[in-house]
Amino acid sequence: MNPHFAYEHLVTFADTNLVGNVYFANYVAWQGACRERFLADHAPGVLRNLYSDLALVTVSCSCEYFAELQAFDLVSIRMTLRSIDLNRIVMGFDYFRVGNGPGQLVARGAQTVACMQRVDGDLIAIDVPQELYQALDAYAVPGSRR
């Protein structure tokens, strides 16, 4: 099994639509929550720099859905590093319904962020901060570009 950073979320009624399944946009929101939790746990200096001149700009995100989640399902969002190229980071996200027995893959997504620095009101591309690079490297999938 590939190493991954996991964030668990208990689905609530607030996450669902009138039909009773999880609204599609929540999966993307959970990518952001997973990414932020990763920063808090593994790159706190990067997180602090977001309050000054660092910006992690989401340039793309996606999600494919395989099965529905409903209220009170426990979902494990598992983040991996797919690639780092100059100032861009591509992360993969696998969503597993967990509980009794093996987890069920219910969705798969990806997100690309660009590392930028705020300079005089503009955003300038910068290399991935070393602390972030090192933290993400532990979660690289085999064959990923770094």
SULBELZI-V608089 format. One record per helix or strand of 2 or more residues. SS is the DSSP state (helix for helix, strand for strand). FROM is the first residue (numbers start at 1). TO is the last residue. Records with the same first field share a line. If there is no record, write none. Layout:
SS = FROM-TO, FROM-TO
//
This chain:
strand = 5-10, 21-22, 54-65, 74-85, 88-98, 104-119, 122-125, 140-145
helix = 13-15, 25-42, 44-49, 130-137
//
